[in-house]
Each structure stands twice: as structure tokens, then as C-alpha cells.
Amino acid sequence: MTSFRLRLALLAGTITAGLLLLAGYLAWNLTTRFNLDRLDRELHHLAKGNLVRVDDASHWGRLDAALAFVSGGDRPPLYVLWVKNYDRVEFRSPRWPEGIDPEGFAVADQYEDGVTFDRPPPPPRKAGLSRTNPPLPVREARFHTVSANGSTWRVAVSGNPYTKLVLAANLDESNLALQRLRGRFLAVLPLVLLVVGLGAWWLATRALRPVAALTRAAENITAHGLDQRIAAPAHDREFQRLVTVFNAMLDRLEQSFHQARRFSADASHELKTPLALLQAELEQALRAAPSGSPQQQLCSSLLDEIHRLKAILDKLLLLSLADSGRLALDRSPTDLSAILTNVIDDGTGLAPGLQFECVVPPGQQVQADAVLLEQALQNLVNNAVKYNRPGGLIRVALRTEAGKAVLTVGNSGPGIPPQDQARLFERFFRGDAARTRERTAGVGLGLSLSREILRAHGGDLVLGRSDGEWTEFNATLPLHGPATT
């Protein structure tokens, strides 16, 4: 079963991490595009400024020298140019990349600013254009990205009516800077994702805080505290509705529980008097009946049933008191070992054909109600006697552990089916092997009552093991009474 908080944190973390990666990808593309656009503008500005007017044929050499100076002397060139005037290559940078063929780049037919010519202007009379001549129109620039000799270049192709100019800018340094930026991003990405994950977990925990409060409050509500209610959060509408519905359910549950508890207690009290009168009448009739007569046998059988009903009523009354938290305990220093020894002796007398193995250290003292404690232990041992095979074994062991007395009662009975184990402590529940009164006496209240008595003392009773060969119950009891009152 997965945690909802974990799934919520994973969902939030995945979405945030996805958005972060998407933002990084977009930032990378935008930065790359921005650098190319900036470089294109520089190349276009450089080309246009040198195509509008040319002093003489040596102009391109001076321009290349200036670009080489910008590159930094002996460093690889950042800018190179190639110029063709009419059908003659007028200039080519000495360090022009050999892998790039400038002839392969076509110049645009369109001119900038919408300039058109019915026919081209007359050629200049000199190798260069004079400053006194009007500015020449410049063709629209075309841009290409190519690779040559292990380097990447951004190429701008432009021209005027007479000249084709190819400018190339080296992208290696720009690409290296972008790669370093990407490397730094990838280096810090795991840390960022970790922070995102922790933040998502914190947000999920904070978002589920009302649920955690609701869970803690619900855990504190027991059969003895059904009057408790959960305070609705002041600002969370969704949880306000949930708490309102939950409290309404508790109202109905408390009402039903009180009705059932009152019915059990009232019925137990109301039936005591009629049963006492009936018992007195039957005892009188039994004494008056001839010895060995059918009337005497009938009265004796009816008296047994009366005793059985009175025992059931006593147990129901104790359970109703335990449910309401009003089970009075007369605590005093009690010799648990002595009580357990007496209970085992009674069990031995009830089933002489069974074998008993007992490990009961003498003198084990507890703070308990001796009468109720003896009743709880009697139910446990009687249960081991009733549901055992002929000639079977009963093992009783008492020990102390972590400030508690731990009692283990086991028998070699047929075992409790797995489907019945969860209902074992339900009232009036009897497993398949125990549902006929001909097999065992009892109505299914003994284990439930024993557990309630032990819980009232601050202990508990649980099923430790049950299979086809062995069934074992573990009872715990604080040595010095419960930790809380």
C-alpha cells in the first residue's frame, strides 16, 4: 500500500522538475537564438557599412586587418571575409576556412528598404567608389551556419550591385560559453531536484496536516470516549465538510452505542430478580420431588439452566460496565502466582485426562482486583480445557518482561480457522467447532470478558498463535498498575 503523501509529493515534485527542465530547455534555446540574432545584427551592420561606400580597392584589406586585430593577434580568427567584384575575387582573408566555399552561397536578389532598379547603375570608373558618389543600395543579407575543420561558423552573405561580400564569424567561443553554461546547469540540477523533492514533500506534509490532525483525533476516540469530537479547521473548506460529516457519524454511533449499552445493563438488572425467584421455586420443587423421579430430574436440569443464565447475566453486566468505563476495580497487592496456581488446580480437576505443563514462578505480585483477575484467568484456562483434544496438552507459563507480567496459555486443540480469528473476541461469537452446546458449555463471552478485565487493569489479551497443532493466548498485566488513570 503506497502513501498518499508520497504520491502527492512525487506528483508535485515531478511537475515542478518537469517545469524546471522545460524552463532550462527553453532558456537554452532562447539564449542560443539570442546570441545568433545578436551576431546576425553585427554581421549585417558590418556588411552594410562597408557595402554602401568603398574608398578604394584596398578597403577590404584594411577591414580584414581591423577584424584580425579584434580577434587578438595569434588567436584563431573571429571574423573573416571574402569579396568578389563582378566576376573577379577582389579579396580573401588569409585565414579563410578551407572547408567553406564562398561561391556556394547565393546573394539575394532583393535590396534592402524596398529599393528596385529597372537596370543596374553604371559601373564605377575606378577600382573603388568615390565618397562623392551617392550611397550604393545593399542587398538583403542571408545567413547560414556551417562547420569546417572542426569549427562552426555563422556566415552572412550580402552585396551591392557590383560586389558580393561573404562575412563569417567563428562560433566556437560562443558555443563553448553556452556549453559551460549548460554544464553548470546540469551540475546543479541534481541539487535543485533534491531541493524540489524536499520542498514537494514539505508541501505535501503541510497540505495533509488537517488529515493528520483528523487521524490523531480519530485514534483517540474509543468506545469509552465517543463523546469526543473533532474541531473543524478554520480556513479549509474541504476539510470542514469532512469533519462535519465525521462528527455527525460519531453522533449516530454514540447514540447507538449508548442504547445498546443501556439495553444490556438494564436487561441484566431486570432479569436478575425473575431468575432469582425462579431459582428459589425450582429449589423448593426439587426438595419436594421424590428422589429419582422424573420431576426431580426436570427440576435439576432447569436449575442448571438457571445457573447458566445467571452467569451470562453477570458477564453481560460486567461487560456493560467495562464499555461505559465504570468497571470498578478494587486494586490491592495481589499474588498473581497463587491465583494462577488455584486456577490451574481447578482446571486439572475439571479435565483429569489432560496433561498440564506449568511454569509459574512463586510470589509474583501485581496491583489488581483479585476477584476480577481470577475470573479472567479462569476463563482463559477453562477455554484451553474445553477446546482441547482428548489426552491433549495445556501449557501455562508466567514471566515478567518490560515491567509487565506476561502469561501464555496454550493447548493442543484443533486450532481456530483463520476466518474466525479476527472475530474471536466478539461477544457471543463461537467458532464452528464450538457452536453446539453438546460439545462445550458457554455462549462466547469468556474471552471478551477476560480481555475487558485485563484492559481495565492496563493490560491486554491477544491471540498469539493458532494452527492445526497448537493454539496460544498471550495475556499482559502491568506489575504496578496502569501508567495512566
C-alpha positions as CSV (number, residue, x, y, z in Angstrom):
1,M,0.0,0.0,0.0
2,T,1.6,3.3,-1.1
3,S,1.5,6.5,0.9
4,F,-0.8,9.2,-0.4
5,R,1.6,11.8,0.9
6,L,4.4,10.1,-1.0
7,R,2.3,10.1,-4.2
8,L,1.3,13.7,-3.7
9,A,5.0,14.7,-3.2
10,L,6.1,12.7,-6.2
11,L,3.4,14.3,-8.3
12,A,4.3,17.8,-7.2
13,G,8.0,17.1,-7.5
14,T,7.6,15.6,-11.0
15,I,5.5,18.5,-12.2
16,T,8.0,21.1,-10.7
17,A,11.0,19.2,-12.0
18,G,9.4,18.9,-15.5
19,L,8.6,22.6,-15.5
20,L,12.2,23.3,-14.4
21,L,13.7,21.1,-17.1
22,L,11.3,22.7,-19.7
23,A,12.4,26.2,-18.5
24,G,16.0,25.2,-18.8
25,Y,15.4,23.8,-22.3
26,L,13.6,27.0,-23.4
27,A,16.2,29.2,-21.7
28,W,18.9,27.3,-23.6
29,N,17.1,27.7,-27.0
30,L,16.3,31.3,-26.3
31,T,19.9,32.1,-25.3
32,T,21.2,30.3,-28.4
33,R,18.7,32.2,-30.6
34,F,19.5,35.5,-28.9
35,N,23.3,35.0,-29.5
36,L,22.7,34.2,-33.1
37,D,20.4,37.1,-33.6
38,R,22.9,39.5,-32.0
39,L,25.7,38.1,-34.2
40,D,23.5,38.4,-37.3
41,R,22.8,42.0,-36.5
42,E,26.6,42.7,-36.0
43,L,27.4,40.9,-39.3
44,H,24.6,42.7,-41.1
45,H,25.7,46.1,-39.7
46,L,29.3,45.4,-40.6
47,A,28.4,44.3,-44.1
48,K,26.1,47.1,-44.8
49,G,28.5,49.8,-43.6
50,N,31.2,48.5,-45.9
51,L,29.0,47.9,-49.0
52,V,27.3,51.3,-49.1
53,R,30.5,53.2,-49.9
54,V,34.0,52.0,-50.6
55,D,37.1,54.3,-50.7
56,D,39.3,52.1,-52.9
57,A,40.2,48.5,-53.6
58,S,42.5,48.4,-50.6
59,H,39.5,49.0,-48.3
60,W,38.9,45.3,-47.8
61,G,42.4,44.6,-46.7
62,R,42.2,47.3,-44.1
63,L,38.9,45.9,-42.9
64,D,40.3,42.4,-42.6
65,A,43.3,43.8,-40.6
66,A,40.9,45.5,-38.3
67,L,38.9,42.3,-37.8
68,A,42.2,40.4,-37.2
69,F,43.1,42.9,-34.5
70,V,39.8,42.4,-32.8
71,S,40.4,38.6,-32.9
72,G,43.6,39.1,-30.8
73,G,46.7,38.6,-32.9
74,D,47.7,35.0,-33.0
75,R,44.4,33.6,-31.8
76,P,42.1,31.9,-34.3
77,P,40.2,34.5,-36.3
78,L,36.8,35.5,-35.1
79,Y,35.9,37.2,-38.4
80,V,37.0,36.5,-42.0
81,L,35.7,38.0,-45.2
82,W,35.6,37.2,-48.9
83,V,34.9,39.8,-51.6
84,K,34.0,39.3,-55.2
85,N,33.7,42.4,-57.5
86,Y,32.0,41.5,-60.7
87,D,33.5,38.2,-61.7
88,R,36.8,38.7,-60.0
89,V,37.7,37.7,-56.4
90,E,38.9,41.0,-55.1
91,F,39.8,39.9,-51.5
92,R,40.0,36.8,-49.4
93,S,41.1,36.7,-45.8
94,P,44.4,34.9,-45.4
95,R,42.9,32.6,-42.7
96,W,39.7,31.9,-44.5
97,P,38.5,28.4,-43.6
98,E,39.4,25.9,-46.3
99,G,36.2,23.9,-45.7
100,I,33.9,26.8,-46.6
101,D,33.3,27.6,-50.3
102,P,32.0,31.2,-50.5
103,E,31.0,30.6,-54.1
104,G,28.3,28.2,-52.8
105,F,26.4,31.0,-51.1
106,A,24.0,32.8,-53.3
107,V,23.4,36.5,-52.9
108,A,19.8,37.7,-52.5
109,D,18.1,39.4,-55.5
110,Q,16.2,41.8,-53.3
111,Y,17.6,45.1,-52.0
112,E,17.0,46.5,-48.5
113,D,14.4,49.2,-47.9
114,G,12.5,48.1,-51.0
115,V,14.9,49.6,-53.5
116,T,14.4,48.4,-57.1
117,F,16.3,49.0,-60.3
118,D,15.0,48.9,-63.9
119,R,18.6,48.4,-64.7
120,P,21.7,48.3,-62.6
121,P,23.6,51.6,-62.0
122,P,26.7,52.2,-64.2
123,P,29.9,50.7,-63.0
124,P,32.4,52.9,-61.3
125,R,35.2,54.4,-63.3
126,K,37.8,53.4,-60.7
127,A,38.6,50.3,-58.8
128,G,36.8,51.8,-55.7
129,L,33.8,54.1,-55.3
130,S,34.3,57.7,-54.5
131,R,32.9,59.3,-51.4
132,T,31.3,61.9,-53.7
133,N,29.1,59.3,-55.4
134,P,25.7,58.6,-53.9
135,P,25.4,55.5,-51.5
136,L,25.0,52.2,-53.2
137,P,22.0,50.0,-52.5
138,V,22.7,46.9,-50.3
139,R,21.2,43.5,-51.0
140,E,19.2,41.8,-48.2
141,A,21.6,39.6,-46.1
142,R,21.3,35.8,-46.0
143,F,22.6,33.9,-43.0
144,H,23.9,30.3,-42.8
145,T,25.5,28.1,-40.1
146,V,28.2,25.8,-41.4
147,S,31.0,23.6,-40.0
148,A,34.5,23.4,-41.3
149,N,37.8,22.0,-39.9
150,G,36.2,21.3,-36.5
151,S,34.8,24.8,-36.1
152,T,31.4,26.3,-36.5
153,W,30.9,29.5,-38.5
154,R,28.0,31.9,-38.9
155,V,28.1,33.2,-42.5
156,A,26.4,36.4,-43.7
157,V,26.0,36.9,-47.5
158,S,25.2,40.3,-48.8
159,G,26.3,42.7,-51.6
160,N,25.7,45.8,-53.7
161,P,25.0,45.9,-57.4
162,Y,28.7,45.2,-58.1
163,T,30.1,43.4,-55.1
164,K,29.4,40.1,-53.3
165,L,30.5,40.1,-49.7
166,V,30.7,37.0,-47.5
167,L,31.4,37.6,-43.8
168,A,32.0,34.6,-41.5
169,A,32.1,34.7,-37.7
170,N,33.6,31.9,-35.6
171,L,31.1,30.5,-33.2
172,D,33.5,28.3,-31.2
173,E,33.9,30.7,-28.3
174,S,30.2,31.4,-28.1
175,N,29.3,27.7,-28.3
176,L,31.9,27.0,-25.6
177,A,30.4,29.6,-23.3
178,L,27.0,28.1,-23.9
179,Q,28.3,24.6,-23.2
180,R,29.8,25.8,-20.0
181,L,26.5,27.3,-19.0
182,R,24.8,24.1,-19.8
183,G,27.4,22.1,-17.8
184,R,26.8,24.3,-14.8
185,F,23.1,23.9,-15.2
186,L,23.4,20.1,-15.4
187,A,25.9,20.1,-12.4
188,V,23.5,21.9,-10.1
189,L,20.4,20.1,-11.5
190,P,20.6,17.1,-9.0
191,L,20.8,19.5,-6.1
192,V,17.9,21.6,-7.4
193,L,15.9,18.4,-8.0
194,L,16.7,17.3,-4.4
195,V,15.6,20.7,-3.1
196,V,12.4,20.4,-5.2
197,G,11.8,16.9,-3.9
198,L,12.2,18.1,-0.3
199,G,10.0,21.1,-1.0
200,A,7.4,18.9,-2.5
201,W,7.5,16.6,0.5
202,W,7.2,19.6,2.8
203,L,4.2,20.9,0.8
204,A,2.5,17.5,0.8
205,T,3.0,17.2,4.5
206,R,1.6,20.7,5.1
207,A,-1.3,20.1,2.8
208,L,-2.1,16.9,4.6
209,R,-1.7,18.4,8.1
210,P,-5.5,18.6,8.6
211,V,-5.8,15.0,7.6
212,A,-3.1,14.1,10.2
213,A,-4.9,16.1,12.8
214,L,-8.1,14.3,11.9
215,T,-6.4,10.9,12.1
216,R,-4.9,11.7,15.5
217,A,-8.3,12.9,16.8
218,A,-10.0,9.8,15.5
219,E,-7.4,7.5,17.0
220,N,-8.1,9.0,20.5
221,I,-11.8,8.2,20.1
222,T,-12.6,4.8,21.7
223,A,-15.7,3.1,23.0
224,H,-15.0,4.9,26.3
225,G,-14.8,8.3,24.7
226,L,-17.4,8.5,22.0
227,D,-18.4,11.9,23.3
228,Q,-15.2,13.4,21.8
229,R,-15.5,15.5,18.6
230,I,-13.0,16.8,16.1
231,A,-12.6,20.6,15.8
232,A,-13.1,21.7,12.2
233,P,-10.2,23.7,10.6
234,A,-10.9,27.4,10.4
235,H,-9.7,28.0,6.8
236,D,-10.0,24.7,4.9
237,R,-13.5,24.4,3.4
238,E,-12.9,20.9,2.1
239,F,-11.8,19.6,5.5
240,Q,-14.6,21.4,7.3
241,R,-17.1,19.4,5.3
242,L,-15.2,16.2,6.0
243,V,-15.0,16.9,9.8
244,T,-18.7,17.8,9.9
245,V,-19.7,14.5,8.3
246,F,-17.3,12.6,10.5
247,N,-18.7,14.3,13.7
248,A,-22.3,13.5,12.5
249,M,-21.3,9.9,12.1
250,L,-19.9,9.9,15.7
251,D,-23.1,11.4,17.0
252,R,-25.1,8.5,15.5
253,L,-22.5,5.9,16.6
254,E,-22.5,7.3,20.2
255,Q,-26.3,7.2,20.3
256,S,-26.5,3.6,19.1
257,F,-23.7,2.6,21.4
258,H,-25.4,4.1,24.4
259,Q,-28.7,2.5,23.5
260,A,-27.0,-0.9,23.2
261,R,-25.1,-0.4,26.5
262,R,-28.2,0.7,28.3
263,F,-30.2,-2.2,27.0
264,S,-27.5,-4.7,28.1
265,A,-27.2,-3.2,31.5
266,D,-31.0,-2.8,32.0
267,A,-31.7,-6.3,30.7
268,S,-29.2,-7.8,33.1
269,H,-30.6,-6.0,36.1
270,E,-34.2,-6.6,35.2
271,L,-33.7,-10.4,34.7
272,K,-31.8,-10.9,37.9
273,T,-35.0,-10.8,40.1
274,P,-37.2,-13.1,38.0
275,L,-34.3,-15.6,37.7
276,A,-33.7,-15.4,41.5
277,L,-37.4,-16.1,42.1
278,L,-37.4,-18.9,39.5
279,Q,-34.3,-20.4,41.1
280,A,-36.0,-20.4,44.6
281,E,-39.2,-22.0,43.2
282,L,-37.2,-24.7,41.4
283,E,-35.0,-25.4,44.5
284,Q,-38.2,-25.8,46.6
285,A,-39.8,-28.1,44.0
286,L,-36.6,-30.1,43.8
287,R,-36.6,-30.7,47.5
288,A,-40.3,-31.7,47.4
289,A,-39.9,-34.1,44.5
290,P,-39.5,-37.8,45.2
291,S,-35.9,-39.0,44.9
292,G,-35.1,-40.3,41.4
293,S,-38.4,-39.2,40.0
294,P,-38.8,-37.6,36.5
295,Q,-39.9,-34.4,38.3
296,Q,-36.6,-34.3,40.3
297,Q,-34.6,-34.7,37.1
298,L,-36.5,-32.0,35.4
299,C,-36.1,-29.6,38.2
300,S,-32.4,-30.3,38.4
301,S,-32.0,-29.7,34.7
302,L,-33.9,-26.4,34.9
303,L,-31.7,-25.3,37.8
304,D,-28.6,-25.9,35.8
305,E,-30.1,-23.7,33.1
306,I,-30.9,-21.0,35.7
307,H,-27.3,-21.0,36.9
308,R,-26.1,-20.8,33.4
309,L,-28.4,-17.8,32.6
310,K,-27.3,-16.1,35.8
311,A,-23.7,-16.5,34.8
312,I,-24.4,-15.0,31.4
313,L,-26.2,-12.0,33.0
314,D,-23.3,-11.4,35.4
315,K,-20.9,-11.4,32.4
316,L,-23.1,-9.1,30.4
317,L,-23.3,-6.7,33.4
318,L,-19.6,-6.7,33.7
319,L,-19.1,-6.0,30.0
320,S,-21.6,-3.2,30.1
321,L,-19.7,-1.6,33.0
322,A,-16.5,-2.0,31.1
323,D,-18.0,-0.4,28.0
324,S,-19.1,2.6,29.9
325,G,-15.7,2.9,31.7
326,R,-17.5,2.3,35.1
327,L,-16.0,-1.1,35.9
328,A,-14.9,-0.6,39.5
329,L,-11.6,-2.2,40.4
330,D,-10.7,-2.9,44.0
331,R,-6.9,-2.7,43.5
332,S,-4.6,-4.2,46.1
333,P,-1.3,-6.1,46.1
334,T,-2.3,-9.4,44.7
335,D,-0.3,-12.7,44.4
336,L,-0.7,-13.5,40.7
337,S,1.2,-16.7,41.1
338,A,-1.1,-18.0,43.8
339,I,-4.3,-17.1,41.8
340,L,-2.9,-18.8,38.7
341,T,-2.0,-21.9,40.7
342,N,-5.5,-22.2,42.1
343,V,-7.0,-21.7,38.6
344,I,-4.7,-24.5,37.2
345,D,-5.7,-26.8,40.0
346,D,-9.4,-26.2,39.2
347,G,-8.7,-26.9,35.5
348,T,-6.8,-30.1,36.4
349,G,-9.9,-31.3,38.4
350,L,-12.2,-30.5,35.5
351,A,-10.1,-32.5,33.0
352,P,-8.1,-35.2,34.6
353,G,-7.3,-36.7,31.2
354,L,-5.3,-33.7,30.1
355,Q,-1.7,-33.0,30.7
356,F,-0.6,-29.8,32.3
357,E,2.8,-28.2,31.9
358,C,3.1,-25.1,34.2
359,V,6.0,-22.7,34.6
360,V,4.7,-20.3,37.3
361,P,7.4,-18.5,39.4
362,P,6.1,-18.1,43.0
363,G,5.4,-14.8,44.6
364,Q,4.7,-12.7,41.6
365,Q,2.9,-9.6,42.8
366,V,0.7,-7.2,40.9
367,Q,-1.7,-4.4,41.7
368,A,-5.1,-5.8,40.7
369,D,-8.6,-6.6,41.6
370,A,-8.1,-10.2,42.8
371,V,-11.7,-11.3,42.1
372,L,-11.9,-10.0,38.6
373,L,-8.4,-11.1,37.8
374,E,-9.2,-14.7,38.9
375,Q,-12.3,-14.6,36.7
376,A,-10.3,-13.5,33.7
377,L,-7.6,-16.3,34.3
378,Q,-10.3,-18.8,34.9
379,N,-11.9,-18.1,31.6
380,L,-8.6,-18.5,29.8
381,V,-7.7,-21.9,31.4
382,N,-11.3,-23.2,31.0
383,N,-11.1,-22.2,27.4
384,A,-7.9,-24.2,27.0
385,V,-9.6,-27.2,28.7
386,K,-12.8,-27.0,26.6
387,Y,-11.3,-26.7,23.2
388,N,-8.6,-29.5,23.5
389,R,-8.3,-32.9,22.1
390,P,-8.6,-36.0,24.3
391,G,-5.4,-36.6,26.2
392,G,-4.1,-33.3,25.0
393,L,-1.6,-30.8,26.5
394,I,-2.1,-27.5,28.2
395,R,0.9,-25.3,28.8
396,V,0.8,-22.3,31.2
397,A,3.8,-20.0,31.5
398,L,4.3,-16.8,33.5
399,R,7.2,-14.4,33.1
400,T,8.0,-10.7,33.5
401,E,9.0,-8.5,30.7
402,A,9.5,-4.7,30.5
403,G,7.6,-4.0,33.7
404,K,4.7,-6.4,32.8
405,A,3.6,-9.8,33.8
406,V,3.2,-11.9,30.6
407,L,1.0,-15.0,30.8
408,T,0.9,-17.6,28.0
409,V,-1.8,-20.2,27.9
410,G,-1.6,-22.7,25.1
411,N,-3.3,-26.0,24.2
412,S,-3.1,-28.7,21.6
413,G,-6.6,-28.2,20.3
414,P,-7.7,-28.3,16.7
415,G,-6.9,-24.6,16.2
416,I,-9.0,-21.6,15.2
417,P,-9.8,-21.2,11.5
418,P,-8.1,-18.0,10.0
419,Q,-11.5,-16.6,9.0
420,D,-12.6,-16.8,12.7
421,Q,-9.5,-15.3,14.3
422,A,-10.5,-11.7,13.6
423,R,-13.8,-12.2,15.4
424,L,-12.5,-14.3,18.3
425,F,-13.1,-11.6,20.9
426,E,-16.5,-10.6,19.6
427,R,-19.3,-11.1,22.1
428,F,-21.4,-14.3,21.6
429,F,-19.1,-15.4,18.8
430,R,-18.3,-19.1,18.8
431,G,-16.3,-20.8,16.1
432,D,-17.5,-23.7,14.0
433,A,-16.1,-26.3,16.4
434,A,-17.7,-24.7,19.4
435,R,-21.3,-23.8,18.3
436,T,-23.1,-26.8,19.7
437,R,-23.7,-26.9,23.4
438,E,-23.4,-30.6,23.5
439,R,-19.6,-30.2,22.8
440,T,-18.8,-27.3,25.2
441,A,-20.7,-25.2,27.6
442,G,-20.6,-21.4,27.1
443,V,-22.0,-18.7,24.9
444,G,-18.9,-16.9,23.6
445,L,-18.5,-14.3,26.3
446,G,-15.5,-15.6,28.2
447,L,-12.6,-14.4,26.0
448,S,-14.3,-11.0,25.5
449,L,-14.8,-10.6,29.3
450,S,-11.2,-11.6,30.0
451,R,-9.9,-9.1,27.6
452,E,-12.0,-6.3,29.0
453,I,-10.9,-7.1,32.6
454,L,-7.2,-7.1,31.6
455,R,-7.6,-3.9,29.6
456,A,-9.3,-2.3,32.6
457,H,-6.1,-3.2,34.5
458,G,-4.0,-1.6,31.8
459,G,-3.1,-4.9,30.1
460,D,-4.4,-6.8,27.2
461,L,-5.3,-10.3,25.8
462,V,-4.3,-11.3,22.2
463,L,-4.2,-14.5,20.2
464,G,-0.6,-15.4,19.8
465,R,-0.8,-18.4,17.6
466,S,-3.3,-20.9,16.2
467,D,-2.8,-23.6,13.7
468,G,-3.8,-27.3,13.4
469,E,-1.5,-28.3,16.2
470,W,-1.3,-25.5,18.8
471,T,-3.4,-22.5,20.0
472,E,-1.8,-19.9,22.3
473,F,-3.1,-16.8,24.0
474,N,-0.9,-14.1,25.5
475,A,-2.1,-12.0,28.4
476,T,-0.2,-9.0,29.8
477,L,-0.7,-7.1,33.0
478,P,1.3,-4.2,34.5
479,L,3.2,-5.1,37.6
480,H,2.4,-1.8,39.2
481,G,-1.0,-0.9,37.7
482,P,-1.7,1.2,34.6
483,A,0.5,4.1,33.7
484,T,-2.5,6.4,33.5
485,T,-5.6,6.7,35.5
